[in-house]
């Protein structure tokens, strides 16, 4: 596998990235760079959820923009705590609320699912096709996160990370290849993993 080829089993092979809420902290600091990364990585998943709420294609981008606005203004109130909900769950709630707002503004549109119109307290019943679609959207999210991190990482550091984490080469072999110390390899690996944890706080 070449560096940059996303492996859907990356997370299962190398453990959960659910160890930090740094992304939330960065967004709460009103970091334009982190917000741009968030929009780039999460927009496809938000679009998928909006389509799942039966919003017509012509209005998906409008609901997406309202969702992003709500996330931007509401991020200060989000608190990440183990066992008290996830960042994705918080985003899903926002999507549902903005979808409801959309249908209320379009009374002639009868395409809304009952789970949407009933409110966010009603558990969403997912059929197998919807579950498969969401899994694909999550794989796309992870691939986008990897690409965002790759673009902000030096090629040398990215290669060392990839060979270590994905290819599983020993640190000693990588150090010899790049003429660095094994500590340098571990540092490069840690920097990339920390950045990935920033972008995917509850995955």
GUNU-439876 format. One record per atom (N, C-alpha, C): residue number from 1; atom name; y, z, x. Coordinates in pm, 1 decimal. Each point is the difference from the previous one (the first is absolute). Layout:
(node NUM,CA,(Y,Z,X))
...
***
This chain:
(node 1,N,(-119.8,0.0,84.6))
(node 1,CA,(119.8,0.0,-84.6))
(node 1,C,(124.5,0.0,87.9))
(node 2,N,(92.1,-88.3,-27.6))
(node 2,CA,(122.1,-9.4,78.9))
(node 2,C,(105.1,95.4,-54.1))
(node 3,N,(88.4,51.9,88.2))
(node 3,CA,(108.6,84.4,-48.8))
(node 3,C,(80.6,-71.1,-106.7))
(node 4,N,(21.5,66.1,-113.4))
(node 4,CA,(74.2,-60.3,-109.8))
(node 4,C,(-88.5,-41.8,-114.2))
(node 5,N,(-132.8,-11.6,25.2))
(node 5,CA,(-93.0,-30.5,-107.4))
(node 5,C,(-31.5,129.5,-72.3))
(node 6,N,(43.1,11.6,-124.9))
(node 6,CA,(-14.5,127.2,-70.7))
(node 6,C,(-142.8,19.3,-44.9))
(node 7,N,(-55.6,115.1,26.8))
(node 7,CA,(-134.1,37.8,-41.6))
(node 7,C,(11.2,95.0,-118.4))
(node 8,N,(-49.8,-38.6,-120.1))
(node 8,CA,(9.9,88.2,-117.0))
(node 8,C,(-68.8,133.5,20.8))
(node 9,N,(-95.5,9.2,93.8))
(node 9,CA,(-70.8,124.8,24.7))
(node 9,C,(68.8,85.3,105.1))
(node 10,N,(122.0,-41.4,42.9))
(node 10,CA,(71.4,72.4,106.0))
(node 10,C,(10.9,147.9,-31.9))
(node 11,N,(41.4,32.6,-121.9))
(node 11,CA,(20.3,141.0,-34.9))
(node 11,C,(-130.0,76.4,-1.8))
(node 12,N,(-106.5,-58.2,-59.1))
(node 12,CA,(-125.4,72.1,-9.1))
(node 12,C,(-62.7,20.8,136.6))
(node 13,N,(25.8,-93.2,92.8))
(node 13,CA,(-56.4,10.1,133.0))
(node 13,C,(72.8,100.9,85.6))
(node 14,N,(129.3,18.2,-22.9))
(node 14,CA,(79.7,80.6,90.8))
(node 14,C,(66.1,119.8,-67.6))
(node 15,N,(-45.2,30.5,-121.7))
(node 15,CA,(49.1,121.1,-65.0))
(node 15,C,(123.6,-25.3,-83.3))
(node 16,N,(30.6,95.8,-84.0))
(node 16,CA,(113.8,-11.8,-90.0))
(node 16,C,(130.7,9.7,75.4))
(node 17,N,(98.5,-74.5,-48.5))
(node 17,CA,(134.4,9.9,54.1))
(node 17,C,(83.0,100.3,-79.8))
(node 18,N,(-67.7,72.1,-90.9))
(node 18,CA,(70.4,92.8,-88.5))
(node 18,C,(24.2,133.7,68.5))
(node 19,N,(89.1,1.2,98.3))
(node 19,CA,(25.0,123.4,73.4))
(node 19,C,(147.4,34.6,7.0))
(node 20,N,(87.5,-82.4,-54.8))
(node 20,CA,(142.6,25.7,16.2))
(node 20,C,(78.2,-63.8,-113.7))
(node 21,N,(117.5,53.4,-25.9))
(node 21,CA,(89.8,-59.4,-99.2))
(node 21,C,(126.5,-48.4,69.7))
(node 22,N,(-16.1,-49.0,123.4))
(node 22,CA,(116.3,-39.9,79.2))
(node 22,C,(79.3,-109.3,-68.2))
(node 23,N,(-68.6,-95.8,-63.7))
(node 23,CA,(72.0,-107.6,-67.9))
(node 23,C,(96.5,58.5,-102.3))
(node 24,N,(-47.8,95.5,-79.2))
(node 24,CA,(85.3,61.6,-100.7))
(node 24,C,(120.4,65.1,66.4))
(node 25,N,(-26.1,71.6,110.0))
(node 25,CA,(109.9,64.1,71.7))
(node 25,C,(101.6,-99.2,51.0))
(node 26,N,(-48.5,-111.5,55.0))
(node 26,CA,(90.4,-102.8,51.3))
(node 26,C,(81.7,-62.0,-112.8))
(node 27,N,(-65.6,-25.3,-114.6))
(node 27,CA,(72.8,-56.8,-113.3))
(node 27,C,(102.7,99.3,-52.9))
(node 28,N,(-35.2,128.2,2.4))
(node 28,CA,(94.6,101.5,-46.9))
(node 28,C,(119.7,12.4,93.4))
(node 29,N,(-18.1,-42.0,124.9))
(node 29,CA,(111.8,-2.3,94.6))
(node 29,C,(87.3,-124.0,-19.2))
(node 30,N,(-37.9,-84.0,-97.2))
(node 30,CA,(75.5,-121.6,-30.7))
(node 30,C,(2.5,-94.2,120.6))
(node 31,N,(-118.8,-22.5,58.0))
(node 31,CA,(-12.9,-90.6,114.0))
(node 31,C,(-14.6,-143.5,-49.1))
(node 32,N,(97.8,-87.5,26.5))
(node 32,CA,(-10.6,-140.2,-45.0))
(node 32,C,(-123.6,-69.2,55.7))
(node 33,N,(-34.7,28.8,124.8))
(node 33,CA,(-117.2,-63.0,61.7))
(node 33,C,(-127.1,39.1,-73.3))
(node 34,N,(-14.4,130.4,-28.8))
(node 34,CA,(-120.4,46.5,-69.3))
(node 34,C,(-3.2,-52.3,-143.3))
(node 35,N,(115.9,-8.9,-65.1))
(node 35,CA,(2.2,-52.7,-136.9))
(node 35,C,(-41.6,-146.9,-0.8))
(node 36,N,(46.5,-77.3,95.1))
(node 36,CA,(-40.4,-140.1,9.7))
(node 36,C,(-151.2,-10.5,18.5))
(node 37,N,(-56.4,84.5,86.9))
(node 37,CA,(-144.5,-0.9,22.1))
(node 37,C,(-74.4,38.5,-127.4))
(node 38,N,(52.0,100.0,-70.7))
(node 38,CA,(-62.1,42.8,-125.3))
(node 38,C,(-5.1,-114.5,-100.8))
(node 39,N,(112.6,-68.2,-18.8))
(node 39,CA,(6.4,-110.3,-96.5))
(node 39,C,(-97.3,-111.2,39.8))
(node 40,N,(-2.7,-33.2,128.0))
(node 40,CA,(-87.6,-106.4,47.9))
(node 40,C,(-146.7,34.4,-22.3))
(node 41,N,(-36.6,124.8,26.6))
(node 41,CA,(-140.6,39.6,-7.4))
(node 41,C,(-45.3,25.3,-143.7))
(node 42,N,(83.7,64.5,-81.0))
(node 42,CA,(-44.6,47.5,-131.4))
(node 42,C,(29.7,-94.3,-115.8))
(node 43,N,(88.8,-97.0,16.6))
(node 43,CA,(37.1,-86.5,-112.8))
(node 43,C,(-119.3,-70.9,-64.2))
(node 44,N,(-95.4,-55.5,76.3))
(node 44,CA,(-114.0,-65.9,-66.0))
(node 44,C,(-81.3,94.4,-87.4))
(node 45,N,(-19.6,124.6,44.7))
(node 45,CA,(-73.4,95.7,-81.8))
(node 45,C,(78.6,34.8,-125.6))
(node 46,N,(131.7,16.2,12.1))
(node 46,CA,(83.2,27.8,-117.8))
(node 46,C,(-6.2,-116.0,-98.0))
(node 47,N,(4.2,-123.1,51.5))
(node 47,CA,(-10.5,-118.3,-87.8))
(node 47,C,(-134.0,-0.7,-73.7))
(node 48,N,(-106.8,34.3,71.5))
(node 48,CA,(-132.2,3.6,-63.6))
(node 48,C,(0.4,98.5,-116.2))
(node 49,N,(52.5,119.9,21.8))
(node 49,CA,(4.3,100.2,-106.6))
(node 49,C,(85.2,-48.1,-117.3))
(node 50,N,(111.0,-65.4,29.7))
(node 50,CA,(87.6,-50.4,-106.9))
(node 50,C,(-75.6,-104.2,-82.6))
(node 51,N,(-71.9,-88.4,66.0))
(node 51,CA,(-79.7,-99.7,-73.2))
(node 51,C,(-109.2,67.8,-82.1))
(node 52,N,(-58.0,108.6,53.8))
(node 52,CA,(-102.2,74.4,-74.2))
(node 52,C,(56.7,60.6,-127.8))
(node 53,N,(129.4,28.3,0.6))
(node 53,CA,(65.6,53.5,-119.6))
(node 53,C,(37.4,-109.6,-99.5))
(node 54,N,(-45.8,-122.0,28.9))
(node 54,CA,(17.6,-115.1,-91.2))
(node 54,C,(143.3,-50.8,-8.1))
(node 55,N,(78.5,27.0,102.2))
(node 55,CA,(134.1,-58.4,5.7))
(node 55,C,(-14.3,-148.8,27.7))
(node 56,N,(71.7,-81.5,-75.8))
(node 56,CA,(-10.8,-144.5,16.2))
(node 56,C,(52.1,-43.6,137.9))
(node 57,N,(-58.4,-107.5,55.5))
(node 57,CA,(37.1,-44.8,135.0))
(node 57,C,(149.5,-15.4,22.5))
(node 58,N,(71.7,-49.0,-102.2))
(node 58,CA,(144.0,-22.7,16.8))
(node 58,C,(78.8,129.5,19.7))
(node 59,N,(-60.0,112.8,-36.3))
(node 59,CA,(71.8,127.8,7.5))
(node 59,C,(-53.4,93.6,108.3))
(node 60,N,(-105.0,-42.4,69.4))
(node 60,CA,(-61.7,87.5,100.7))
(node 60,C,(100.2,39.3,107.5))
(node 61,N,(74.7,-97.1,52.1))
(node 61,CA,(96.3,31.2,106.7))
(node 61,C,(110.6,92.9,-49.3))
(node 62,N,(39.5,-15.4,-128.2))
(node 62,CA,(103.0,88.6,-55.3))
(node 62,C,(-50.3,144.3,-4.2))
(node 63,N,(-123.7,18.2,-46.0))
(node 63,CA,(-56.9,134.7,-6.3))
(node 63,C,(-21.8,54.0,140.6))
(node 64,N,(-36.8,-88.0,92.2))
(node 64,CA,(-15.9,42.5,139.2))
(node 64,C,(131.8,53.0,55.8))
(node 65,N,(108.3,-69.8,-24.6))
(node 65,CA,(129.8,44.8,50.6))
(node 65,C,(39.5,134.5,-59.6))
(node 66,N,(-27.5,19.0,-129.6))
(node 66,CA,(31.0,128.3,-62.2))
(node 66,C,(-88.5,110.9,56.8))
(node 67,N,(-125.2,-35.4,29.9))
(node 67,CA,(-90.8,96.8,61.9))
(node 67,C,(50.6,41.9,137.6))
(node 68,N,(42.8,-97.3,79.8))
(node 68,CA,(50.3,29.9,134.0))
(node 68,C,(127.3,83.7,-6.5))
(node 69,N,(85.8,-30.9,-96.9))
(node 69,CA,(121.3,80.0,-17.5))
(node 69,C,(-35.7,145.2,-31.4))
(node 70,N,(-96.9,18.2,-90.1))
(node 70,CA,(-39.7,135.3,-38.8))
(node 70,C,(-63.0,74.0,117.4))
(node 71,N,(-80.2,-71.9,78.5))
(node 71,CA,(-61.1,62.5,117.2))
(node 71,C,(106.7,40.3,100.3))
(node 72,N,(97.9,-85.9,18.0))
(node 72,CA,(106.5,26.9,97.4))
(node 72,C,(83.0,122.1,-41.5))
(node 73,N,(33.9,6.2,-127.9))
(node 73,CA,(83.7,111.7,-46.7))
(node 73,C,(-81.5,127.8,-20.4))
(node 74,N,(-132.3,-13.9,-18.6))
(node 74,CA,(-81.6,117.1,-30.1))
(node 74,C,(-74.6,57.7,118.9))
(node 75,N,(4.1,-68.7,113.4))
(node 75,CA,(-79.0,44.3,114.4))
(node 75,C,(41.6,139.5,47.1))
(node 76,N,(126.5,37.8,-22.1))
(node 76,CA,(45.2,132.4,42.6))
(node 76,C,(-71.8,111.3,-75.3))
(node 77,N,(-46.8,-30.3,-121.9))
(node 77,CA,(-66.1,101.6,-80.1))
(node 77,C,(-150.9,3.8,22.0))
(node 78,N,(-52.8,-101.6,71.9))
(node 78,CA,(-144.6,-3.6,20.8))
(node 78,C,(-39.7,105.1,102.7))
(node 79,N,(-102.9,77.2,-32.4))
(node 79,CA,(-52.8,99.8,92.8))
(node 79,C,(-148.4,-24.0,17.8))
(node 80,N,(-39.6,-24.6,126.4))
(node 80,CA,(-140.4,-26.3,30.4))
(node 80,C,(-70.8,130.0,29.5))
(node 81,N,(-102.6,30.8,-82.4))
(node 81,CA,(-80.3,118.4,24.0))
(node 81,C,(-145.7,-35.0,-26.0))
(node 82,N,(-85.9,47.6,87.1))
(node 82,CA,(-142.5,-24.8,-17.2))
(node 82,C,(-46.5,52.4,-135.5))
(node 83,N,(-69.9,-85.9,-74.4))
(node 83,CA,(-52.9,41.4,-128.6))
(node 83,C,(97.8,-6.8,-114.7))
(node 84,N,(123.9,-43.4,25.5))
(node 84,CA,(99.2,-1.8,-108.0))
(node 84,C,(46.8,-141.8,-31.4))
(node 85,N,(-85.1,-97.2,27.0))
(node 85,CA,(37.8,-137.1,-26.9))
(node 85,C,(28.4,-75.6,129.0))
(node 86,N,(-1.5,-129.6,-9.3))
(node 86,CA,(16.5,-83.6,118.0))
(node 86,C,(126.3,-83.2,-10.6))
(node 87,N,(40.7,-56.5,111.5))
(node 87,CA,(115.1,-89.4,1.8))
(node 87,C,(-26.3,-121.9,-88.1))
(node 88,N,(-121.1,-56.3,9.2))
(node 88,CA,(-32.9,-114.4,-85.3))
(node 88,C,(0.4,39.1,-147.1))
(node 89,N,(-49.3,121.0,-30.3))
(node 89,CA,(2.3,45.0,-139.0))
(node 89,C,(141.6,12.4,-52.1))
(node 90,N,(89.7,49.1,84.9))
(node 90,CA,(142.1,10.3,-37.1))
(node 90,C,(57.0,-138.6,-27.0))
(node 91,N,(-32.2,-96.1,85.9))
(node 91,CA,(48.4,-137.0,-20.4))
(node 91,C,(-58.5,-60.4,-127.4))
(node 92,N,(-128.5,28.2,-26.5))
(node 92,CA,(-62.8,-55.4,-120.7))
(node 92,C,(69.5,53.6,-125.2))
(node 93,N,(38.9,127.3,3.1))
(node 93,CA,(71.9,58.2,-113.6))
(node 93,C,(133.3,-70.9,-21.6))
(node 94,N,(69.7,-28.9,107.3))
(node 94,CA,(127.8,-71.5,-12.1))
(node 94,C,(-21.4,-137.2,-60.5))
(node 95,N,(-102.2,-71.6,45.4))
(node 95,CA,(-28.9,-132.7,-55.2))
(node 95,C,(-24.4,9.4,-149.5))
(node 96,N,(-79.8,96.9,-42.5))
(node 96,CA,(-28.4,14.9,-143.1))
(node 96,C,(128.1,25.5,-79.0))
(node 97,N,(85.9,84.9,52.4))
(node 97,CA,(124.7,30.9,-71.4))
(node 97,C,(89.7,-122.2,-9.9))
(node 98,N,(9.8,-76.1,107.3))
(node 98,CA,(84.9,-119.4,-3.3))
(node 98,C,(-62.8,-108.6,-87.6))
(node 99,N,(-132.5,-4.5,-6.9))
(node 99,CA,(-65.9,-95.1,-90.2))
(node 99,C,(28.7,36.4,-144.9))
(node 100,N,(-7.4,129.8,-30.5))
(node 100,CA,(33.5,46.2,-135.4))
(node 100,C,(144.0,-35.7,-33.6))
(node 101,N,(91.4,23.7,92.6))
(node 101,CA,(141.1,-35.5,-21.7))
(node 101,C,(14.3,-147.9,-30.6))
(node 102,N,(-75.4,-81.6,74.8))
(node 102,CA,(8.0,-144.5,-19.9))
(node 102,C,(-43.0,-36.9,-142.1))
(node 103,N,(-114.8,52.6,-44.2))
(node 103,CA,(-49.9,-36.5,-132.8))
(node 103,C,(89.9,54.0,-110.7))
(node 104,N,(61.0,113.3,23.9))
(node 104,CA,(93.0,52.1,-99.9))
(node 104,C,(124.1,-86.2,-10.7))
(node 105,N,(34.7,-67.0,109.7))
(node 105,CA,(115.8,-89.7,-3.4))
(node 105,C,(-37.1,-137.8,-53.5))
(node 106,N,(-130.7,-23.4,-19.0))
(node 106,CA,(-49.7,-127.3,-51.4))
(node 106,C,(-87.7,26.9,-122.0))
(node 107,N,(58.8,41.6,-111.5))
(node 107,CA,(-80.5,42.1,-116.0))
(node 107,C,(-90.1,-109.2,-56.1))
(node 108,N,(32.3,-126.6,23.5))
(node 108,CA,(-82.9,-108.4,-51.7))
(node 108,C,(-121.7,-27.6,87.8))
(node 109,N,(-2.2,60.8,117.7))
(node 109,CA,(-112.3,-19.3,91.7))
(node 109,C,(-110.2,98.9,-35.9))
(node 110,N,(-112.2,-51.5,-49.6))
(node 110,CA,(-110.2,85.2,-44.6))
(node 110,C,(-116.1,1.0,100.3))
(node 111,N,(27.2,-38.7,125.1))
(node 111,CA,(-108.1,-10.5,97.6))
(node 111,C,(-29.4,130.3,72.2))
(node 112,N,(81.3,102.6,-21.7))
(node 112,CA,(-19.3,125.8,71.5))
(node 112,C,(-132.9,64.4,-38.0))
(node 113,N,(-70.2,53.8,100.5))
(node 113,CA,(-124.8,70.8,-26.5))
(node 113,C,(32.5,135.1,-64.3))
(node 114,N,(-93.3,50.0,-81.0))
(node 114,CA,(22.3,128.1,-66.8))
(node 114,C,(12.5,113.7,100.7))
(node 115,N,(-69.7,-10.1,113.9))
(node 115,CA,(8.9,106.4,100.2))
(node 115,C,(140.1,10.1,56.9))
(node 116,N,(69.0,-115.0,8.4))
(node 116,CA,(137.7,0.6,48.6))
(node 116,C,(92.1,59.8,-104.4))
(node 117,N,(-10.6,-48.0,-123.1))
(node 117,CA,(90.1,45.1,-105.6))
(node 117,C,(-25.3,145.7,-37.7))
(node 118,N,(-122.2,48.5,22.5))
(node 118,CA,(-31.5,137.8,-35.8))
(node 118,C,(63.5,100.1,94.7))
(node 119,N,(41.3,-46.5,116.9))
(node 119,CA,(64.3,90.5,94.8))
(node 119,C,(-87.5,30.8,119.2))
(node 120,N,(59.5,57.4,100.5))
(node 120,CA,(-69.9,18.4,126.9))
(node 120,C,(-103.1,112.4,-5.3))
(node 121,N,(0.4,82.1,-104.5))
(node 121,CA,(-96.4,109.0,-3.8))
(node 121,C,(-140.2,-48.7,-36.8))
(node 122,N,(-9.6,-118.8,-58.8))
(node 122,CA,(-129.8,-51.8,-42.8))
(node 122,C,(-72.5,-59.0,119.3))
(node 123,N,(-121.1,47.7,32.3))
(node 123,CA,(-73.5,-55.2,113.8))
(node 123,C,(-24.6,-148.2,-18.6))
(node 124,N,(18.7,-74.1,105.8))
(node 124,CA,(-16.5,-143.9,-7.2))
(node 124,C,(-146.4,-36.3,15.0))
(node 125,N,(-53.4,-75.6,-95.1))
(node 125,CA,(-137.8,-45.1,4.8))
(node 125,C,(-4.6,-135.8,69.9))
(node 126,N,(-62.4,-1.5,115.5))
(node 126,CA,(-3.5,-123.2,79.2))
(node 126,C,(-133.6,-70.0,-17.8))
(node 127,N,(4.3,-129.3,-28.1))
(node 127,CA,(-123.7,-76.0,-4.2))
(node 127,C,(-34.7,-43.1,142.1))
(node 128,N,(-123.3,-45.4,22.3))
(node 128,CA,(-42.3,-37.4,136.0))
(node 128,C,(89.7,-104.3,64.9))
(node 129,N,(47.7,-96.6,-79.6))
(node 129,CA,(86.5,-104.6,56.6))
(node 129,C,(131.4,60.1,49.6))
(node 130,N,(54.5,95.5,-76.9))
(node 130,CA,(124.9,64.2,41.2))
(node 130,C,(-20.3,83.3,125.6))
(node 131,N,(-112.2,68.8,7.9))
(node 131,CA,(-29.6,80.6,117.9))
(node 131,C,(-16.1,-88.1,123.1))
(node 132,N,(-66.2,-113.5,-17.8))
(node 132,CA,(-16.2,-93.5,112.0))
(node 132,C,(134.9,-56.4,42.3))
(node 133,N,(84.4,-31.3,-98.0))
(node 133,CA,(132.7,-52.7,31.0))
(node 133,C,(84.7,100.6,74.6))
(node 134,N,(-8.7,127.0,-39.7))
(node 134,CA,(77.6,103.2,68.3))
(node 134,C,(-51.3,21.1,141.7))
(node 135,N,(-131.6,-7.1,17.9))
(node 135,CA,(-55.9,15.0,134.4))
(node 135,C,(49.2,-111.8,91.6))
(node 136,N,(6.6,-122.0,-52.8))
(node 136,CA,(51.8,-111.5,78.9))
(node 136,C,(147.7,21.7,33.5))
(node 137,N,(75.2,53.9,-97.1))
(node 137,CA,(141.8,26.9,24.5))
(node 137,C,(17.2,106.4,107.4))
(node 138,N,(-88.6,99.0,2.5))
(node 138,CA,(6.3,104.6,102.2))
(node 138,C,(-37.5,-54.8,137.9))
(node 139,N,(-96.4,-91.6,3.5))
(node 139,CA,(-35.8,-64.0,127.0))
(node 139,C,(118.6,-79.6,52.5))
(node 140,N,(70.0,-68.8,-91.5))
(node 140,CA,(118.7,-75.1,39.7))
(node 140,C,(108.2,94.1,52.0))
(node 141,N,(13.6,115.9,-64.8))
(node 141,CA,(98.6,99.4,44.4))
(node 141,C,(-30.2,43.6,143.9))
(node 142,N,(-127.1,28.5,27.1))
(node 142,CA,(-38.0,43.5,134.6))
(node 142,C,(24.2,-110.2,103.2))
(node 143,N,(-30.1,-123.8,-39.1))
(node 143,CA,(23.2,-111.6,91.5))
(node 143,C,(148.6,-16.6,29.7))
(node 144,N,(82.2,15.7,-103.9))
(node 144,CA,(144.7,-10.0,20.5))
(node 144,C,(51.0,113.3,88.6))
(node 145,N,(-54.9,119.8,-20.3))
(node 145,CA,(41.1,112.5,83.0))
(node 145,C,(-34.4,-25.4,146.3))
(node 146,N,(-118.3,-51.9,25.3))
(node 146,CA,(-39.6,-32.9,137.0))
(node 146,C,(94.5,-103.1,60.5))
(node 147,N,(37.8,-100.6,-79.1))
(node 147,CA,(87.3,-104.8,52.4))
(node 147,C,(139.8,54.1,28.5))
(node 148,N,(50.4,87.1,-89.0))
(node 148,CA,(131.6,61.2,23.0))
(node 148,C,(-1.2,79.8,130.0))
(node 149,N,(-105.3,78.7,19.3))
(node 149,CA,(-9.8,80.1,121.8))
(node 149,C,(-15.2,-89.2,122.2))
(node 150,N,(-77.7,-104.8,-13.6))
(node 150,CA,(-20.1,-90.4,113.6))
(node 150,C,(132.1,-62.2,43.6))
(node 151,N,(82.3,-39.7,-95.6))
(node 151,CA,(126.5,-64.5,33.0))
(node 151,C,(97.7,94.3,68.9))
(node 152,N,(-18.9,131.3,-21.5))
(node 152,CA,(91.7,97.0,60.7))
(node 152,C,(-62.2,67.6,122.7))
(node 153,N,(-111.0,-53.2,46.8))
(node 153,CA,(-71.1,57.0,114.6))
(node 153,C,(-9.9,-104.3,110.2))
(node 154,N,(11.8,42.5,124.1))
(node 154,CA,(-14.9,-93.7,110.6))
(node 154,C,(-141.0,-58.1,-0.3))
(node 155,N,(-13.0,-122.9,47.0))
(node 155,CA,(-129.9,-66.2,-1.1))
(node 155,C,(-102.9,78.4,81.9))
(node 156,N,(44.5,55.2,110.1))
(node 156,CA,(-91.6,76.3,85.3))
(node 156,C,(-52.5,123.4,-72.9))
(node 157,N,(89.5,74.5,-64.9))
(node 157,CA,(-42.3,119.5,-73.3))
(node 157,C,(-91.1,-36.0,-116.0))
(node 158,N,(33.8,-109.5,-69.1))
(node 158,CA,(-83.9,-42.3,-112.5))
(node 158,C,(-139.6,-38.2,47.0))
(node 159,N,(-8.4,-74.0,110.6))
(node 159,CA,(-130.3,-39.3,52.2))
(node 159,C,(-82.1,122.0,38.3))
(node 160,N,(62.2,99.3,63.0))
(node 160,CA,(-73.0,120.4,39.0))
(node 160,C,(-48.4,76.1,-123.1))
(node 161,N,(86.9,11.2,-101.8))
(node 161,CA,(-40.0,64.0,-125.3))
(node 161,C,(-118.6,-72.3,-61.8))
(node 162,N,(11.1,-131.6,-11.4))
(node 162,CA,(-103.6,-79.1,-68.1))
(node 162,C,(-134.2,10.0,72.1))
(node 163,N,(3.0,-14.3,132.5))
(node 163,CA,(-124.2,6.0,76.7))
(node 163,C,(-64.1,137.8,-9.3))
(node 164,N,(82.1,103.1,-8.4))
(node 164,CA,(-51.5,135.4,-8.1))
(node 164,C,(-51.4,33.9,-138.6))
(node 165,N,(82.5,-21.5,-102.0))
(node 165,CA,(-32.4,46.1,-135.3))
(node 165,C,(-91.9,-96.8,-74.0))
(node 166,N,(27.9,-128.3,9.3))
(node 166,CA,(-75.6,-98.4,-77.3))
(node 166,C,(-122.4,-50.0,75.8))
(node 167,N,(21.0,-36.8,128.0))
(node 167,CA,(-111.6,-52.5,77.8))
(node 167,C,(-87.4,109.8,59.4))
(node 168,N,(55.7,121.2,8.4))
(node 168,CA,(-78.6,111.9,47.2))
(node 168,C,(-26.5,3.1,149.3))
(node 169,N,(84.6,-66.2,79.1))
(node 169,CA,(-18.7,1.8,144.8))
(node 169,C,(40.3,135.0,58.5))
(node 170,N,(-68.0,45.5,103.8))
(node 170,CA,(37.1,127.4,64.1))
(node 170,C,(139.7,-7.6,60.0))
(node 171,N,(69.1,113.3,-1.0))
(node 171,CA,(135.5,4.0,54.6))
(node 171,C,(4.3,-41.2,146.2))
(node 172,N,(-105.4,34.2,74.5))
(node 172,CA,(-3.0,-35.1,142.1))
(node 172,C,(2.0,-151.5,18.9))
(node 173,N,(-77.9,-72.7,-81.0))
(node 173,CA,(-4.6,-146.2,12.0))
(node 173,C,(135.3,-62.0,-35.9))
(node 174,N,(63.1,53.6,-103.1))
(node 174,CA,(130.1,-53.4,-41.5))
(node 174,C,(104.3,29.1,106.8))
(node 175,N,(-5.9,119.0,56.5))
(node 175,CA,(95.4,37.4,105.1))
(node 175,C,(-12.2,-93.3,119.9))
(node 176,N,(-121.9,-33.8,38.6))
(node 176,CA,(-19.9,-91.9,112.2))
(node 176,C,(54.7,-138.8,-32.8))
(node 177,N,(-21.9,-43.8,-123.4))
(node 177,CA,(44.4,-134.6,-39.9))
(node 177,C,(152.5,-11.6,3.9))
(node 178,N,(69.5,105.0,-41.1))
(node 178,CA,(145.8,-6.0,-8.8))
(node 178,C,(70.8,71.9,114.2))
(node 179,N,(-82.1,50.4,93.7))
(node 179,CA,(56.7,67.4,118.4))
(node 179,C,(88.5,119.1,-39.9))
(node 180,N,(-53.1,82.6,-88.5))
(node 180,CA,(69.3,121.7,-42.3))
(node 180,C,(-99.4,115.2,9.7))
(node 181,N,(48.6,120.3,-23.2))
(node 181,CA,(-88.6,115.8,-1.0))
(node 181,C,(-66.7,13.7,-136.5))
(node 182,N,(-107.1,77.5,-5.0))
(node 182,CA,(-64.3,24.4,-129.4))
(node 182,C,(94.4,75.7,-93.2))
(node 183,N,(86.7,82.6,56.9))
(node 183,CA,(100.3,69.1,-82.3))
(node 183,C,(94.6,-100.4,-63.4))
(node 184,N,(34.0,-105.7,73.5))
(node 184,CA,(86.3,-104.5,-55.0))
(node 184,C,(-66.2,-71.4,-116.4))
(node 185,N,(-130.4,-21.1,9.7))
(node 185,CA,(-74.4,-62.8,-109.9))
(node 185,C,(3.3,90.2,-122.7))
(node 186,N,(-24.1,128.9,20.9))
(node 186,CA,(0.3,94.0,-112.7))
(node 186,C,(137.8,9.6,-64.7))
(node 187,N,(103.9,-5.9,80.2))
(node 187,CA,(135.2,5.9,-54.9))
(node 187,C,(30.5,-122.6,-84.3))
(node 188,N,(-39.7,-118.3,47.8))
(node 188,CA,(22.0,-123.8,-75.7))
(node 188,C,(-74.8,5.4,-132.9))
(node 189,N,(-123.8,46.1,4.6))
(node 189,CA,(-80.1,13.7,-121.2))
(node 189,C,(65.5,96.1,-98.6))
(node 190,N,(47.0,113.3,51.4))
(node 190,CA,(61.0,101.6,-87.2))
(node 190,C,(127.8,-51.3,-65.3))
(node 191,N,(81.2,-74.0,75.8))
(node 191,CA,(125.6,-52.2,-56.0))
(node 191,C,(-26.9,-92.9,-118.0))
(node 192,N,(-99.1,-88.2,15.8))
(node 192,CA,(-30.1,-94.3,-107.9))
(node 192,C,(-58.7,73.6,-120.3))
(node 193,N,(-92.2,91.4,23.3))
(node 193,CA,(-59.5,74.2,-110.8))
(node 193,C,(103.7,82.8,-74.6))
(node 194,N,(92.3,60.8,72.7))
(node 194,CA,(105.2,78.3,-65.6))
(node 194,C,(87.7,-87.1,-87.4))
(node 195,N,(29.1,-120.6,47.9))
(node 195,CA,(82.3,-92.7,-80.5))
(node 195,C,(-74.7,-42.8,-125.3))
(node 196,N,(-130.5,-23.0,12.1))
(node 196,CA,(-79.5,-36.0,-117.4))
(node 196,C,(-3.1,115.0,-100.2))
(node 197,N,(-9.7,121.6,49.9))
(node 197,CA,(1.7,116.8,-89.5))
(node 197,C,(133.2,11.9,-71.6))
(node 198,N,(106.4,-40.9,66.3))
(node 198,CA,(131.6,1.8,-65.5))
(node 198,C,(-1.1,-91.0,-121.7))
(node 199,N,(-57.8,-119.2,15.7))
(node 199,CA,(5.8,-99.9,-105.8))
(node 199,C,(-102.3,25.9,-110.1))
(node 200,N,(-107.4,69.8,31.7))
(node 200,CA,(-104.7,24.1,-99.6))
(node 200,C,(-30.9,148.9,-5.1))
(node 201,N,(89.5,80.1,-56.3))
(node 201,CA,(-12.1,146.5,7.9))
(node 201,C,(-118.1,58.4,-73.7))
(node 202,N,(-51.0,-69.0,-103.9))
(node 202,CA,(-110.5,61.1,-74.3))
(node 202,C,(-120.8,-93.2,-8.6))
(node 203,N,(-20.7,-76.5,108.7))
(node 203,CA,(-115.2,-90.0,3.9))
(node 203,C,(-91.7,41.5,111.7))
***
